[in-house]
């Protein structure tokens, strides 16, 4: 075998490795560890939206009603089904608009729900403070927290009925309350980023007579 033929053979083999290696690199699928928080191709960023929100006055008190669409990514669903508790926080605030500067916050209130699956009894549970209710499925649990009815947000004893205020509301997956390993994954994972934008809506404050 001549040296030229041997060198030509070696070159052909090396080119074959380069071509096959490049094809494998481009064909490599994204990681799919849905429990630990790794991003997958199927975990496109989900969009949470507020379908409706309003405040109603009940005597001296005010209650908030809202309908939120909160679609969970496949990754979040798998994590929840494996027993990872998910925390969802609703935030309400009143601001006083100022044309010359940022709006001035005058009141805020929040509430957090915990959604968790118990594999031993095969049951979902939604809890918030002293409130606790069992649910048959994850969809049922999400419907409980996204169909908000008569959430007390008032009264507002320090508001001036002669001033103009605007109300703002949002709902989010509170990743700061996740177990620590998942909290770290959530910092850089699109599948763990779930929050509605702040929703501005009309609020009309009227002074009421003090309770006897």
C-alpha positions as CSV (number, residue, x, y, z in Angstrom):
1,X,0.0,0.0,0.0
2,X,1.5,3.4,-1.0
3,X,1.7,6.2,1.4
4,X,-0.5,8.4,-0.8
5,X,-3.3,5.8,-0.8
6,X,-3.0,5.3,3.0
7,X,-3.3,9.1,3.6
8,X,-6.3,9.3,1.2
9,X,-8.0,6.5,3.2
10,X,-7.4,8.2,6.5
11,X,-8.8,11.5,5.1
12,X,-12.0,9.7,3.9
13,X,-12.5,8.1,7.4
14,X,-12.0,11.4,9.2
15,X,-14.4,13.2,6.9
16,X,-17.0,10.5,7.5
17,X,-16.7,11.1,11.3
18,X,-17.1,14.8,10.9
19,X,-20.2,14.5,8.7
20,X,-21.9,11.9,10.9
21,X,-21.0,13.8,14.1
22,X,-22.5,17.1,12.8
23,X,-25.7,15.4,11.7
24,X,-26.1,13.8,15.1
25,X,-25.5,17.2,16.7
26,X,-28.3,18.9,14.7
27,X,-30.6,16.0,15.2
28,X,-30.2,15.8,19.0
29,X,-33.5,16.5,20.7
30,X,-33.9,18.8,23.6
31,X,-33.7,17.3,27.1
32,X,-36.9,16.0,28.4
33,X,-36.6,15.6,32.2
34,X,-40.1,16.9,33.0
35,X,-39.8,16.5,36.8
36,X,-36.5,18.2,37.5
37,X,-37.3,21.3,35.5
38,X,-35.3,20.9,32.3
39,X,-36.8,22.7,29.3
40,X,-38.3,20.6,26.6
41,X,-39.4,21.4,23.1
42,X,-43.0,20.7,24.1
43,X,-42.8,23.2,27.0
44,X,-43.4,26.4,25.1
45,X,-44.2,29.4,27.3
46,X,-47.8,29.3,28.4
47,X,-49.9,32.4,28.5
48,X,-52.0,33.3,31.5
49,X,-54.8,35.7,31.0
50,X,-57.5,37.5,33.1
51,X,-60.8,37.0,31.4
52,X,-62.7,39.3,33.8
53,X,-62.3,41.1,37.1
54,X,-64.5,43.5,39.1
55,X,-65.1,44.8,42.6
56,X,-68.5,44.9,44.2
57,X,-69.4,46.9,47.3
58,X,-71.3,45.0,50.1
59,X,-72.2,47.5,52.8
60,X,-68.9,48.8,54.2
61,X,-66.9,46.0,52.6
62,X,-65.7,45.3,49.1
63,X,-65.3,41.9,47.4
64,X,-63.4,41.0,44.2
65,X,-64.6,38.5,41.6
66,X,-62.3,37.3,38.8
67,X,-62.0,34.7,36.1
68,X,-58.5,33.7,35.3
69,X,-57.1,31.4,32.6
70,X,-54.0,29.7,34.0
71,X,-52.8,27.0,31.7
72,X,-50.0,24.8,33.1
73,X,-47.1,23.6,31.0
74,X,-46.6,19.9,30.6
75,X,-43.6,20.2,32.9
76,X,-45.6,21.8,35.7
77,X,-48.4,19.2,35.4
78,X,-45.9,16.3,35.7
79,X,-44.2,18.0,38.6
80,X,-47.5,18.4,40.4
81,X,-48.6,14.8,39.7
82,X,-45.3,13.7,41.3
83,X,-46.2,15.5,44.5
84,X,-44.5,18.9,44.1
85,X,-46.8,21.5,45.7
86,X,-47.6,24.5,43.5
87,X,-48.3,27.9,45.0
88,X,-50.5,30.5,43.3
89,X,-50.7,34.0,44.6
90,X,-53.3,36.7,43.7
91,X,-52.4,40.3,44.2
92,X,-54.7,43.3,44.4
93,X,-53.7,46.9,44.8
94,X,-55.1,50.4,44.5
95,X,-53.0,53.2,43.1
96,X,-53.6,57.0,42.8
97,X,-52.6,58.1,39.3
98,X,-50.1,61.0,39.1
99,X,-49.4,62.6,35.7
100,X,-46.1,64.0,36.8
101,X,-44.6,60.8,38.4
102,X,-45.3,57.1,38.9
103,X,-48.6,56.1,40.3
104,X,-48.8,56.2,44.1
105,X,-49.7,52.8,45.7
106,X,-52.3,53.3,48.4
107,X,-53.5,49.8,49.2
108,X,-52.5,46.2,48.5
109,X,-53.7,42.8,49.5
110,X,-52.6,39.2,48.4
111,X,-53.6,35.7,49.0
112,X,-51.8,32.4,48.2
113,X,-53.3,29.0,47.4
114,X,-51.3,25.7,47.7
115,X,-52.2,23.0,45.3
116,X,-50.8,19.6,46.1
117,X,-51.3,15.9,45.2
118,X,-51.3,13.2,47.9
119,X,-50.3,9.9,46.1
120,X,-51.3,7.8,49.2
121,X,-55.0,8.8,49.0
122,X,-54.9,9.8,45.3
123,X,-56.4,13.1,46.1
124,X,-55.7,16.8,45.3
125,X,-56.1,19.4,47.9
126,X,-56.3,23.2,47.8
127,X,-55.4,25.1,50.9
128,X,-55.1,28.7,51.9
129,X,-54.8,29.5,55.6
130,X,-57.7,27.8,57.4
131,X,-59.4,27.0,54.1
132,X,-58.8,23.5,52.8
133,X,-60.8,21.5,50.2
134,X,-60.2,18.2,48.5
135,X,-60.5,18.0,44.7
136,X,-60.7,15.0,42.3
137,X,-58.3,16.3,39.7
138,X,-55.7,18.9,39.0
139,X,-58.2,20.7,36.6
140,X,-60.7,20.8,39.4
141,X,-58.1,22.3,41.8
142,X,-57.1,24.9,39.3
143,X,-60.7,25.9,38.7
144,X,-61.2,26.4,42.4
145,X,-58.4,29.0,42.6
146,X,-59.0,30.7,39.2
147,X,-62.8,31.2,39.6
148,X,-62.5,33.8,42.4
149,X,-65.8,34.8,44.1
150,X,-66.4,37.3,46.9
151,X,-62.7,37.6,47.9
152,X,-62.8,40.3,50.6
153,X,-60.4,43.1,49.7
154,X,-61.9,46.0,51.7
155,X,-62.9,48.1,53.5
156,X,-60.7,51.1,52.7
157,X,-61.0,53.4,55.7
158,X,-58.1,55.6,54.6
159,X,-59.3,56.4,51.1
160,X,-60.7,59.8,50.1
161,X,-64.0,59.6,48.2
162,X,-63.0,62.8,46.4
163,X,-59.9,61.3,44.9
164,X,-59.6,59.1,41.8
165,X,-58.1,55.6,42.2
166,X,-57.3,52.8,39.9
167,X,-57.5,49.1,40.7
168,X,-54.9,46.5,39.6
169,X,-55.0,42.7,39.8
170,X,-52.8,39.8,38.8
171,X,-52.3,36.1,39.5
172,X,-49.0,34.2,39.3
173,X,-47.2,30.9,40.1
174,X,-45.2,31.9,43.2
175,X,-41.9,30.2,42.5
176,X,-40.3,31.7,45.7
177,X,-42.4,29.2,47.7
178,X,-41.4,26.1,45.8
179,X,-39.2,23.4,47.4
180,X,-35.6,24.5,47.1
181,X,-34.4,22.2,44.3
182,X,-37.3,23.2,42.1
183,X,-36.9,26.9,43.1
184,X,-33.4,26.8,41.5
185,X,-34.8,25.2,38.3
186,X,-37.5,27.8,38.1
187,X,-35.0,30.6,38.0
188,X,-34.1,29.8,34.4
189,X,-37.0,27.7,33.2
190,X,-39.7,29.0,30.8
191,X,-42.0,26.2,31.9
192,X,-42.0,27.5,35.4
193,X,-42.7,31.2,34.4
194,X,-46.5,31.6,34.8
195,X,-48.1,35.0,35.6
196,X,-50.8,37.2,34.2
197,X,-49.8,40.8,33.5
198,X,-51.3,43.4,35.8
199,X,-54.9,44.1,34.8
200,X,-56.1,47.7,35.3
201,X,-59.8,48.1,35.9
202,X,-62.3,50.6,37.0
203,X,-62.8,51.2,40.7
204,X,-65.3,53.6,42.2
205,X,-64.9,54.3,45.9
206,X,-67.8,55.8,47.9
207,X,-67.8,56.7,51.5
208,X,-70.3,54.7,53.6
209,X,-71.7,55.3,57.0
210,X,-69.7,53.7,59.8
211,X,-71.0,50.5,61.3
212,X,-73.0,50.9,64.5
